[in-house]
Amino acid sequence: MSKNLSQDQGAFYIDALIALMVFIAVIFSFLAIPEVFVKRQEVDYIARTVTRRIERDGMAGSALRQTMNDLAGETGISADVSWSGAFQGADSRIQIRDRFTVTVRYTVQVRLFEPTFGAPVYVNIPIQKTLSGVSEVYWKELA
């Protein structure tokens, strides 16, 4: 019986080493996950701010583009922002009580691991937020 225990000790060390490596990989994976949630909050913030700006100004013109540039500097991400609705004219005005939709898209690149002699392994996680709004501005020339 003593002979059998001494033969199994090597297998136990290998099993313990593999379990430790898996545990460390899981811990490092959990350290990368909060970045996705932070970026999701930033995308939500951009969508809310752009939607509110269009509601308040009644147009999606140069002032909105300046706001989007300010948001990109503030949050550190340059998301793809698009809007759709009954926008009219060169400065994209929208009449009072007309509905519109703002969509913000961003892709977060999360590094899973980096091998010693190879390229890092990344996973791209797309984030999208769509909000609807209603214009609060009456444009006399559009009526």
C-alpha positions as CSV (number, residue, x, y, z in Angstrom):
1,M,0.0,0.0,0.0
2,S,2.9,2.4,0.8
3,K,4.3,1.7,-2.6
4,N,1.0,2.8,-4.3
5,L,0.9,6.1,-2.4
6,S,4.4,7.0,-3.5
7,Q,3.6,6.4,-7.1
8,D,0.5,8.7,-7.0
9,Q,2.3,11.6,-5.5
10,G,3.7,12.9,-8.8
11,A,0.2,12.8,-10.4
12,F,-1.1,14.8,-7.4
13,Y,1.5,17.6,-8.0
14,I,0.6,17.7,-11.7
15,D,-3.1,17.9,-10.9
16,A,-2.5,20.7,-8.3
17,L,-0.4,22.6,-10.8
18,I,-3.0,22.4,-13.5
19,A,-5.8,23.5,-11.0
20,L,-3.6,26.4,-10.0
21,M,-3.1,27.5,-13.6
22,V,-6.8,27.3,-14.3
23,F,-7.6,29.3,-11.1
24,I,-5.1,32.0,-12.1
25,A,-6.6,32.2,-15.6
26,V,-10.1,32.6,-14.2
27,I,-8.9,35.4,-11.8
28,F,-7.2,37.3,-14.7
29,S,-10.3,36.9,-16.8
30,F,-12.4,38.5,-14.0
31,L,-10.0,41.4,-13.9
32,A,-10.7,42.2,-17.5
33,I,-14.5,42.1,-17.3
34,P,-15.1,45.4,-15.4
35,E,-13.7,47.3,-18.3
36,V,-16.7,46.2,-20.4
37,F,-19.1,47.5,-17.8
38,V,-17.4,50.8,-17.6
39,K,-17.5,51.3,-21.3
40,R,-21.1,50.3,-21.3
41,Q,-21.9,53.1,-18.8
42,E,-19.9,55.6,-21.0
43,V,-21.9,54.5,-24.1
44,D,-25.2,55.0,-22.2
45,Y,-24.0,58.4,-21.0
46,I,-23.2,59.5,-24.6
47,A,-26.5,58.2,-25.9
48,R,-28.5,60.1,-23.2
49,T,-26.5,63.3,-23.7
50,V,-26.9,63.3,-27.5
51,T,-30.6,62.5,-27.2
52,R,-31.2,65.2,-24.7
53,R,-29.3,67.7,-26.9
54,I,-31.4,67.0,-29.9
55,E,-34.6,67.2,-27.9
56,R,-33.6,70.6,-26.4
57,D,-32.1,72.1,-29.6
58,G,-34.5,70.6,-32.1
59,M,-31.7,69.9,-34.6
60,A,-28.7,67.7,-35.2
61,G,-26.3,70.4,-36.5
62,S,-22.8,71.6,-35.8
63,A,-23.6,72.2,-32.1
64,L,-24.4,68.5,-31.7
65,R,-21.1,67.6,-33.5
66,Q,-19.2,69.8,-31.0
67,T,-21.0,68.1,-28.1
68,M,-20.0,64.7,-29.5
69,N,-16.4,65.8,-29.8
70,D,-16.5,67.0,-26.2
71,L,-18.0,63.7,-25.1
72,A,-15.3,61.8,-26.9
73,G,-12.7,63.8,-25.1
74,E,-14.5,63.4,-21.7
75,T,-15.0,59.7,-21.9
76,G,-12.0,58.7,-23.9
77,I,-14.0,56.7,-26.5
78,S,-15.0,57.7,-30.0
79,A,-18.2,55.8,-30.5
80,D,-20.2,55.6,-33.7
81,V,-23.2,57.8,-33.2
82,S,-26.1,57.8,-35.6
83,W,-29.6,59.3,-35.5
84,S,-32.8,58.8,-37.6
85,G,-36.1,60.6,-37.7
86,A,-37.9,63.3,-39.7
87,F,-34.9,65.7,-39.9
88,Q,-35.2,68.4,-42.5
89,G,-32.9,71.0,-44.1
90,A,-29.1,71.4,-44.1
91,D,-28.9,71.8,-40.4
92,S,-31.1,68.7,-39.8
93,R,-33.9,70.4,-37.9
94,I,-36.8,68.3,-36.4
95,Q,-40.2,69.7,-35.7
96,I,-41.9,69.7,-32.3
97,R,-43.3,66.4,-31.1
98,D,-41.5,64.5,-33.9
99,R,-39.9,61.3,-32.7
100,F,-36.3,60.4,-33.4
101,T,-33.9,57.6,-32.5
102,V,-30.2,57.9,-31.5
103,T,-28.0,54.8,-31.7
104,V,-24.5,54.6,-30.2
105,R,-22.2,51.7,-31.1
106,Y,-18.8,50.9,-29.7
107,T,-16.6,47.8,-29.6
108,V,-14.5,47.0,-26.6
109,Q,-11.4,44.9,-27.2
110,V,-10.6,42.7,-24.1
111,R,-7.3,40.9,-23.9
112,L,-7.7,37.4,-22.6
113,F,-4.1,36.4,-22.3
114,E,-0.7,37.1,-23.8
115,P,1.4,34.1,-24.6
116,T,5.2,34.4,-24.1
117,F,6.2,33.9,-27.7
118,G,3.0,34.9,-29.6
119,A,0.5,37.6,-30.2
120,P,-2.0,38.4,-27.5
121,V,-5.5,36.9,-27.8
122,Y,-8.3,39.5,-27.9
123,V,-12.1,39.2,-27.8
124,N,-14.1,42.0,-29.4
125,I,-17.3,42.8,-27.5
126,P,-19.8,45.1,-29.3
127,I,-21.9,47.5,-27.2
128,Q,-24.9,49.3,-28.6
129,K,-27.4,51.7,-27.0
130,T,-30.5,53.0,-28.7
131,L,-32.7,55.7,-27.3
132,S,-35.8,57.5,-28.6
133,G,-36.6,61.1,-28.1
134,V,-39.2,63.8,-29.0
135,S,-38.3,67.3,-30.2
136,E,-39.2,70.2,-27.9
137,V,-38.7,73.0,-30.4
138,Y,-41.2,74.5,-32.8
139,W,-39.7,75.6,-36.1
140,K,-42.0,78.2,-37.7
141,E,-40.3,77.9,-41.2
142,L,-40.8,74.1,-41.1
143,A,-44.6,74.3,-40.3
